[in-house]
């Protein structure tokens, strides 16, 4: 059953919790899984005395009387975080109502250089638990999830992997059971939004192939190489196994059901990593992927022997205020997939993010974005013929659009609160129905334990 909470009380509570100013330039919004080892030097053994104490402000539970620092000095880092997203569908969609969903993630990272003398090696273990109700699934009825933390509402094994940095960290290898999207196709700037269409991967990647994002894990091998500081090349080979997405296999990583492998290649240019401090930061990614699995041909006919796609992702700061993180950034996304195998054939997204808003709110963000997912014309045509729609497939909605505005309060270094507004255009597109445009209001809360 959905949790019904008056929206005025929800938003008022968000604003009260966020009232304390944060002026530290080091405050950072928690986000989804990011690229492992990025920008870190090769790890070598160090005595416990060389480890700086963990600042109390970094996590809600602090340093546990110095225990966390001592464990880190011994090579064991503990991490845990919580995110909740409460939204009300106040107009349009299928019906009105309020829904709450949450995610708790916990894990350990073992620095094998300190533990066993394996320089540059890290072993990762992560568990993930999701609970709650989806506002998109149960109320609005749209394809682009209004809540990023909804999907697979159960506890599961999120990662068991071995990471190795080589060649002065220019080369990074990862082997094991983990999410492919940890390394490829992501846009960290997108997690200044709540809708999963923005945070943190285009849904056309995972919706049209065996591509999978956190918290879904598969067996794989990831390779990242930096020929120079501002350029990264990423590739790998990853298992395609739809059955590992079933709750019954949440702790059965060796379950059968593999249909093939997915082979990606991505090039990223990051001008912010150049030595010239006058260069404004940004990220430019171009990628392709090829899924060897056989899949049903959309709209009828024989199976396709493979699935594939291309993507272009870019974000760029265009205005910087001072020496800290304050500034204005733009972003854009485009993906393309063939009509024979892709439910979403084209994907377009664009937006703007302002970091540092009011005076003394250097870590707050204001974000505005729009995303459009184009529905495969083959599926629309086949449905129109089956349903006997005289006007043809052109009478059906061509795709779904989401517009989102979000304000991120960094209330503490370990706590962010994000009041959020989303407007969904043609929410019934992927169900072959005309549904009133929907308005959803809500709030996201993130905590680092």
C-alpha positions in Angstrom: 0.0 0.0 0.0 1.3 3.5 -0.8 2.3 5.8 2.0 0.0 8.8 2.0 1.7 12.0 3.2 0.4 15.5 2.7 2.6 17.2 0.2 2.7 20.6 2.0 4.0 18.9 5.1 6.6 16.9 3.1 8.0 20.0 1.4 7.9 22.1 4.5 9.9 19.5 6.4 12.4 19.4 3.5 13.0 23.1 3.7 13.3 23.1 7.5 15.9 20.4 7.5 17.9 22.2 4.9 18.0 25.5 6.7 21.5 25.2 8.0 24.0 26.8 5.6 26.9 24.8 4.1 29.8 26.9 2.9 32.5 24.4 2.6 33.9 24.0 -0.9 34.4 20.3 -0.2 30.7 19.5 0.4 29.6 17.0 -2.3 26.2 15.6 -3.3 26.2 11.8 -2.9 25.5 10.1 -6.3 25.1 6.7 -7.9 28.1 4.3 -8.2 31.0 6.2 -9.9 34.0 5.0 -11.8 36.3 3.1 -9.5 39.8 4.4 -9.0 39.4 7.5 -11.1 42.0 10.1 -10.3 43.6 8.0 -7.5 47.3 7.3 -7.3 48.6 3.8 -7.2 47.9 2.4 -3.7 50.9 1.4 -1.6 51.2 0.1 2.0 51.1 2.8 4.7 51.3 2.7 8.5 48.1 3.4 10.4 49.6 6.6 11.8 49.8 8.1 8.3 46.0 7.9 7.9 44.2 11.1 8.6 41.2 10.8 10.9 37.8 10.6 9.1 36.1 14.0 9.6 33.0 13.7 11.7 31.1 15.9 9.1 31.6 13.4 6.3 29.2 10.8 7.7 26.2 10.8 10.0 27.7 8.3 12.4 31.2 9.9 12.5 34.5 8.1 13.1 33.1 5.7 15.8 35.6 6.8 18.3 38.5 6.4 15.9 37.5 2.8 14.9 36.8 3.8 11.3 40.2 5.5 10.9 42.0 2.4 12.4 40.1 0.1 10.1 41.0 2.2 7.1 44.6 2.2 8.2 44.5 -1.6 8.2 43.0 -1.6 4.7 39.3 -1.9 5.4 36.9 0.9 4.4 33.2 0.7 5.4 30.5 2.6 3.5 26.7 2.8 3.7 24.1 5.2 2.4 20.4 5.7 2.3 18.1 7.4 -0.2 14.4 7.9 -0.1 12.0 9.4 -2.6 8.5 10.4 -1.7 6.2 11.7 -4.5 2.6 12.5 -5.1 0.8 12.4 -8.4 -1.3 15.5 -8.1 -2.8 15.8 -11.6 -3.2 13.6 -14.7 -1.7 10.1 -15.2 -3.8 7.1 -14.3 -4.8 8.1 -10.8 -3.8 10.4 -7.9 -1.8 9.2 -4.9 1.4 9.3 -2.9 4.2 6.7 -2.9 7.4 6.2 -1.0 10.5 4.2 -2.0 13.9 3.8 -0.4 17.3 2.2 -1.0 19.9 1.2 1.6 23.3 0.3 0.3 26.2 -1.0 2.3 29.6 -2.3 1.4 33.3 -2.8 2.2 36.4 -2.1 0.2 39.6 -4.0 1.0 42.9 -2.3 0.2 44.9 -5.4 -0.7 48.1 -3.3 -0.8 47.8 -2.8 3.0 46.3 -6.2 3.7 48.5 -8.5 1.5 51.1 -6.3 -0.2 49.3 -6.4 -3.6 50.0 -2.8 -4.7 47.1 -1.1 -6.5 44.6 -3.9 -5.7 41.1 -3.4 -4.2 38.4 -5.9 -3.4 34.8 -4.6 -3.3 31.7 -6.1 -1.7 28.3 -4.4 -1.9 24.7 -5.3 -0.7 21.6 -3.3 -1.8 18.1 -3.3 -0.4 15.1 -1.5 -2.0 11.6 -1.2 -0.5 8.5 0.8 -1.2 6.0 1.8 -4.0 6.6 3.3 -7.4 4.7 6.5 -8.3 5.3 5.8 -12.0 4.3 2.1 -11.8 1.3 2.4 -9.6 -0.1 5.9 -10.2 1.2 7.8 -13.3 1.7 4.7 -15.5 4.6 6.2 -17.5 7.9 4.6 -18.8 10.5 7.1 -17.5 10.7 6.3 -13.7 9.9 9.4 -11.6 11.8 7.8 -8.7 15.4 6.8 -9.5 15.5 4.5 -6.4 12.6 2.3 -7.5 13.0 -1.1 -9.2 13.7 -4.5 -7.8 12.3 -4.0 -4.4 14.3 -6.6 -2.4 17.7 -7.2 -0.9 20.4 -8.4 -3.3 24.1 -8.9 -3.9 25.2 -5.8 -5.7 28.9 -6.4 -6.2 31.8 -8.8 -5.6 34.7 -7.6 -7.6 38.5 -7.3 -7.8 40.0 -4.0 -9.1 43.6 -3.6 -10.1 45.4 -0.3 -10.9 48.5 -0.6 -13.1 51.0 1.6 -14.9 50.8 4.5 -12.4 46.9 4.1 -12.5 46.8 4.7 -16.2 45.4 1.2 -16.6 42.5 0.0 -14.5 41.1 -3.6 -14.6 38.0 -4.9 -12.8 36.9 -8.5 -12.7 33.9 -10.1 -11.0 30.2 -9.6 -10.4 29.2 -6.0 -10.7 27.1 -3.5 -12.6 28.3 -2.7 -16.1 27.0 0.9 -15.7 29.5 1.5 -12.9 32.1 2.1 -15.6 30.2 3.0 -18.8 27.6 5.4 -20.2 27.1 7.4 -17.0 26.7 11.1 -16.4 27.3 12.1 -12.8 25.9 15.6 -13.4 22.5 13.9 -14.1 22.1 12.9 -10.4 21.2 16.4 -9.6 17.8 15.1 -10.8 15.6 12.4 -9.4 14.0 10.8 -12.5 15.9 7.7 -13.5 15.9 9.1 -17.1 18.5 11.6 -15.9 20.3 9.8 -13.1 22.6 8.5 -14.3 22.3 6.6 -17.6 20.0 7.0 -20.7 17.3 4.3 -20.2 17.6 3.4 -23.9 20.9 1.6 -23.1 19.5 -0.8 -20.6 16.0 -1.0 -22.1 17.1 -2.2 -25.6 19.9 -4.7 -24.9 21.6 -6.7 -22.1 23.2 -3.5 -20.7 22.6 -3.3 -17.0 23.0 -0.6 -14.4 23.3 -0.6 -10.6 22.0 -2.3 -8.6 21.8 -5.1 -11.2 25.0 -7.1 -11.3 26.4 -9.6 -13.8 29.8 -11.3 -14.4 32.2 -9.2 -16.4 35.6 -7.7 -17.0 36.1 -4.0 -17.4 39.1 -2.2 -18.8 39.9 1.5 -18.6 43.1 3.0 -20.0 44.2 6.7 -19.9 46.7 7.4 -22.7 46.8 10.9 -21.2 45.1 12.6 -18.2 42.1 14.0 -20.0 41.3 11.0 -22.2 39.9 7.7 -21.1 39.2 4.6 -23.2 36.8 2.0 -21.7 35.8 -1.4 -22.9 35.2 -4.9 -21.6 33.0 -8.0 -21.9 29.9 -8.6 -19.8 27.5 -11.4 -19.3 23.9 -11.1 -20.6 21.6 -13.0 -18.3 18.0 -11.7 -17.8 17.3 -14.3 -15.1 19.7 -12.7 -12.7 17.2 -9.8 -12.5 14.7 -12.2 -10.7 14.3 -11.9 -7.0 14.9 -15.6 -6.6 18.4 -15.1 -7.9 19.3 -12.1 -5.7 22.0 -14.1 -4.0 22.7 -16.7 -6.8 25.2 -15.0 -9.1 25.9 -18.4 -10.8 22.3 -18.9 -11.9 21.8 -20.2 -15.4 20.1 -18.3 -18.2 22.9 -16.5 -20.1 22.0 -15.6 -23.6 25.3 -14.0 -24.8 27.7 -11.2 -24.0 27.7 -7.4 -24.5 30.8 -5.7 -25.9 31.0 -1.9 -25.4 33.6 0.7 -26.3 33.6 4.2 -25.0 35.9 7.3 -25.4 35.7 10.1 -22.9 37.4 13.5 -23.0 37.5 15.4 -19.7 39.1 18.8 -20.1 38.8 19.4 -16.4 41.7 17.0 -15.8 44.2 19.0 -17.8 46.9 20.8 -16.0 45.7 24.2 -17.2 43.5 25.4 -14.3 41.9 28.0 -16.5 40.1 25.2 -18.5 36.5 24.7 -17.4 35.5 21.1 -16.4 33.4 19.0 -18.7 32.8 15.4 -19.9 32.4 14.3 -23.5 31.6 10.6 -24.1 31.0 8.7 -27.3 30.2 5.0 -27.1 29.0 2.0 -29.0 27.9 -1.5 -27.8 27.1 -4.9 -29.4 25.0 -7.5 -27.7 25.4 -11.0 -29.2 22.1 -12.3 -27.8 19.3 -13.4 -30.1 16.1 -11.5 -29.4 12.6 -11.2 -30.8 12.2 -8.9 -33.8 9.9 -6.1 -32.7 6.7 -5.9 -34.7 6.8 -9.6 -35.7 9.0 -11.8 -37.8 12.1 -13.8 -37.1 14.6 -13.1 -34.3 17.4 -10.7 -34.7 20.8 -12.2 -34.2 22.3 -9.2 -32.3 21.4 -5.8 -30.7 23.4 -2.7 -30.8 23.4 1.0 -30.2 25.4 4.3 -30.1 25.4 7.1 -27.6 26.8 10.6 -27.2 26.8 12.2 -23.7 28.2 15.7 -22.9 28.3 18.2 -20.1 30.3 21.4 -19.8 30.7 24.1 -17.3 30.2 27.4 -19.1 30.6 29.8 -16.1 32.7 29.4 -13.0 32.3 31.6 -9.9 35.5 31.9 -7.9 37.9 29.0 -7.2 35.4 26.6 -5.7 32.7 24.5 -7.3 30.2 27.3 -8.0 29.2 27.6 -11.6 26.8 26.9 -14.4 26.9 23.7 -16.5 25.0 22.5 -19.6 24.4 18.9 -20.6 23.0 16.9 -23.5 22.4 13.3 -24.5 21.6 11.4 -27.7 21.3 7.6 -28.3 20.2 5.7 -31.4 19.0 2.1 -31.7 17.6 0.1 -34.7 13.8 -0.3 -35.0 14.1 -4.1 -35.4 15.1 -4.6 -31.8 14.7 -1.4 -29.7 11.7 -0.3 -27.8 13.3 3.2 -27.6 14.8 4.0 -31.0 15.9 7.6 -30.2 16.7 9.4 -27.0 17.2 13.1 -26.5 18.0 15.0 -23.3 19.2 18.4 -22.4 19.4 20.6 -19.3 21.2 23.1 -17.1 22.6 22.7 -13.6 23.6 25.7 -11.4 26.0 24.7 -8.5 26.1 27.3 -5.8 22.9 29.3 -5.5 22.2 31.7 -2.7 24.9 33.4 -0.7 26.4 30.9 1.7 24.9 27.9 -0.3 28.0 26.9 -2.3 27.1 23.2 -2.5 23.4 23.7 -3.3 22.2 23.0 -6.9 19.4 24.1 -9.1 18.7 21.8 -12.0 16.3 22.0 -15.0 16.1 19.2 -17.6 14.0 17.7 -20.4 14.2 14.2 -21.9 12.3 12.6 -24.7 12.1 8.8 -25.4 10.9 8.0 -28.9 8.7 4.8 -29.1 9.6 2.3 -31.8 7.3 3.0 -34.9 7.3 -0.8 -35.6 5.6 -1.5 -32.3 3.1 1.3 -32.8 2.3 0.1 -36.4 1.8 -3.5 -35.2 -0.5 -2.5 -32.4 -2.5 -0.2 -34.7 -3.1 -3.1 -37.1 -4.0 -5.5 -34.4 -6.3 -3.1 -32.6 -7.9 -2.0 -35.9 -7.1 1.7 -35.5 -8.4 3.2 -38.7 -6.1 6.3 -38.4 -3.1 4.0 -38.3 -0.1 4.1 -36.0 0.3 7.9 -36.3 -2.8 8.2 -34.1 -0.8 6.7 -31.2 1.6 8.8 -29.0 5.1 8.8 -30.6 6.9 8.9 -27.3 7.2 10.1 -23.7 8.7 13.4 -22.5 9.7 14.3 -18.9 10.5 17.8 -17.7 12.0 18.1 -14.2 13.1 21.0 -12.0 15.0 20.2 -8.8 16.7 22.1 -6.0 19.3 20.3 -4.0 19.9 21.5 -0.4 23.2 20.3 1.0 22.0 20.5 4.6 25.1 18.7 6.0 28.1 17.1 4.2 26.4 13.8 4.9 22.8 14.9 4.2 21.2 16.3 1.0 17.5 17.1 0.5 16.0 17.7 -2.9 12.5 19.1 -3.4 11.4 18.1 -6.9 8.8 18.8 -9.6 8.2 16.6 -12.7 5.8 17.0 -15.6 5.2 14.0 -17.8 3.9 14.5 -21.3 2.1 11.5 -22.9 2.7 9.2 -20.0 0.7 6.4 -21.7 2.9 6.2 -24.8 4.6 2.9 -24.0 1.3 1.3 -23.1 -0.4 2.3 -26.5 -2.8 4.6 -24.7 -3.6 8.3 -24.5 -3.2 9.4 -20.9 -3.5 12.9 -19.5 -0.2 14.7 -18.9 0.9 14.2 -15.3 2.3 16.4 -12.6 4.2 14.9 -9.7 5.6 16.7 -6.7 8.1 15.1 -4.3 11.3 15.1 -2.3 14.5 13.0 -2.2 16.6 12.6 0.9 20.2 11.2 0.8 22.3 10.3 3.8 25.9 8.9 4.1 26.3 6.8 7.2 
